[in-house]
């Protein structure tokens, strides 16, 4: 297939690519035939990759992104539970705080009224 020929389409109208690499293109000099590659175990491949600085940098980037994602997911998961606990604590302490404030006002009300009356009488003189 050349660039000037229309694409062959499948039944859904999608182009079918053929002869993507022209027959005249040969492999580069850096390519090794598959049978000339040394046979490495999975452990040897992993060790080789881990010694590679570029690979280590990519692992570090992935780890950083994963850490942020996990932290965000944990915050999102526990946020409703924390909100509920805070609400319950405020409701529980709110009732006792309400009672304590009421008791304090009852005890202080006579002194507050006396002070207010004294101030009013001084202003009216």
One Martini backbone bead per residue (centre of mass of N, CA, C, O) as a GRO file, in nm:
protein
  125
    1UNK     BB    1   0.097   0.035   0.023
    2UNK     BB    2   0.040   0.363  -0.047
    3UNK     BB    3  -0.024   0.699   0.006
    4UNK     BB    4  -0.227   0.721  -0.259
    5UNK     BB    5  -0.391   0.505  -0.148
    6UNK     BB    6  -0.660   0.384  -0.033
    7UNK     BB    7  -0.809   0.257   0.222
    8UNK     BB    8  -0.895  -0.022   0.374
    9UNK     BB    9  -1.212  -0.133   0.485
   10UNK     BB   10  -1.415  -0.228   0.711
   11UNK     BB   11  -1.740  -0.289   0.820
   12UNK     BB   12  -1.702  -0.008   1.010
   13UNK     BB   13  -1.491   0.196   0.846
   14UNK     BB   14  -1.212   0.100   0.918
   15UNK     BB   15  -0.891   0.106   0.874
   16UNK     BB   16  -0.660  -0.105   0.704
   17UNK     BB   17  -0.341  -0.192   0.782
   18UNK     BB   18  -0.074  -0.216   0.546
   19UNK     BB   19   0.241  -0.196   0.508
   20UNK     BB   20   0.375  -0.002   0.726
   21UNK     BB   21   0.651  -0.124   0.647
   22UNK     BB   22   0.851  -0.104   0.419
   23UNK     BB   23   1.048  -0.331   0.246
   24UNK     BB   24   1.306  -0.130   0.225
   25UNK     BB   25   1.323  -0.145   0.526
   26UNK     BB   26   1.570  -0.178   0.763
   27UNK     BB   27   1.739  -0.249   1.016
   28UNK     BB   28   1.924  -0.149   1.257
   29UNK     BB   29   2.242  -0.177   1.401
   30UNK     BB   30   2.120  -0.215   1.708
   31UNK     BB   31   1.994  -0.467   1.630
   32UNK     BB   32   1.911  -0.786   1.756
   33UNK     BB   33   1.882  -1.091   1.734
   34UNK     BB   34   1.701  -1.299   1.925
   35UNK     BB   35   1.925  -1.540   1.930
   36UNK     BB   36   2.163  -1.330   2.055
   37UNK     BB   37   2.036  -1.313   2.318
   38UNK     BB   38   2.058  -1.333   2.637
   39UNK     BB   39   1.971  -1.549   2.887
   40UNK     BB   40   1.743  -1.435   3.131
   41UNK     BB   41   1.634  -1.399   3.423
   42UNK     BB   42   1.412  -1.237   3.611
   43UNK     BB   43   1.619  -1.143   3.823
   44UNK     BB   44   1.826  -1.022   3.622
   45UNK     BB   45   1.638  -0.816   3.500
   46UNK     BB   46   1.568  -0.667   3.761
   47UNK     BB   47   1.858  -0.587   3.838
   48UNK     BB   48   1.918  -0.426   3.584
   49UNK     BB   49   1.693  -0.219   3.617
   50UNK     BB   50   1.772  -0.120   3.913
   51UNK     BB   51   2.058  -0.005   3.804
   52UNK     BB   52   1.898   0.194   3.643
   53UNK     BB   53   1.852   0.529   3.663
   54UNK     BB   54   1.603   0.579   3.487
   55UNK     BB   55   1.429   0.364   3.619
   56UNK     BB   56   1.445   0.480   3.909
   57UNK     BB   57   1.309   0.749   3.842
   58UNK     BB   58   1.041   0.627   3.754
   59UNK     BB   59   0.980   0.488   4.022
   60UNK     BB   60   0.976   0.748   4.191
   61UNK     BB   61   0.740   0.882   4.042
   62UNK     BB   62   0.534   0.661   4.094
   63UNK     BB   63   0.553   0.666   4.404
   64UNK     BB   64   0.463   0.960   4.442
   65UNK     BB   65   0.186   0.935   4.303
   66UNK     BB   66   0.081   0.702   4.477
   67UNK     BB   67   0.095   0.845   4.747
   68UNK     BB   68  -0.103   1.071   4.680
   69UNK     BB   69  -0.343   0.892   4.602
   70UNK     BB   70  -0.369   0.740   4.870
   71UNK     BB   71  -0.409   0.985   5.051
   72UNK     BB   72  -0.668   1.086   4.913
   73UNK     BB   73  -0.833   0.828   4.954
   74UNK     BB   74  -0.817   0.826   5.263
   75UNK     BB   75  -0.945   1.100   5.312
   76UNK     BB   76  -1.213   1.036   5.166
   77UNK     BB   77  -1.287   0.787   5.347
   78UNK     BB   78  -1.259   0.938   5.647
   79UNK     BB   79  -1.417   1.205   5.647
   80UNK     BB   80  -1.706   1.110   5.731
   81UNK     BB   81  -1.621   0.981   6.002
   82UNK     BB   82  -1.502   1.233   6.131
   83UNK     BB   83  -1.754   1.408   6.111
   84UNK     BB   84  -1.931   1.225   6.288
   85UNK     BB   85  -1.759   1.233   6.545
   86UNK     BB   86  -1.769   1.538   6.584
   87UNK     BB   87  -2.073   1.565   6.600
   88UNK     BB   88  -2.111   1.380   6.846
   89UNK     BB   89  -1.928   1.538   7.038
   90UNK     BB   90  -2.084   1.805   7.020
   91UNK     BB   91  -2.355   1.696   7.113
   92UNK     BB   92  -2.263   1.588   7.384
   93UNK     BB   93  -2.122   1.854   7.484
   94UNK     BB   94  -2.359   2.043   7.432
   95UNK     BB   95  -2.544   1.945   7.656
   96UNK     BB   96  -2.347   1.997   7.891
   97UNK     BB   97  -2.291   2.292   7.823
   98UNK     BB   98  -2.579   2.389   7.854
   99UNK     BB   99  -2.607   2.315   8.154
  100UNK     BB  100  -2.364   2.479   8.260
  101UNK     BB  101  -2.459   2.754   8.162
  102UNK     BB  102  -2.726   2.754   8.314
  103UNK     BB  103  -2.604   2.728   8.598
  104UNK     BB  104  -2.428   2.981   8.586
  105UNK     BB  105  -2.661   3.180   8.542
  106UNK     BB  106  -2.818   3.118   8.800
  107UNK     BB  107  -2.580   3.202   8.991
  108UNK     BB  108  -2.527   3.497   8.843
  109UNK     BB  109  -2.792   3.660   8.816
  110UNK     BB  110  -2.808   3.826   9.077
  111UNK     BB  111  -2.543   3.982   9.026
  112UNK     BB  112  -2.619   4.099   8.749
  113UNK     BB  113  -2.873   4.251   8.839
  114UNK     BB  114  -2.740   4.428   9.053
  115UNK     BB  115  -2.539   4.567   8.863
  116UNK     BB  116  -2.748   4.683   8.666
  117UNK     BB  117  -2.902   4.855   8.876
  118UNK     BB  118  -2.662   5.028   8.967
  119UNK     BB  119  -2.601   5.153   8.690
  120UNK     BB  120  -2.881   5.279   8.644
  121UNK     BB  121  -2.883   5.459   8.898
  122UNK     BB  122  -2.633   5.625   8.817
  123UNK     BB  123  -2.751   5.736   8.546
  124UNK     BB  124  -3.017   5.874   8.684
  125UNK     BB  125  -2.861   6.101   8.868
   0.00000   0.00000   0.00000
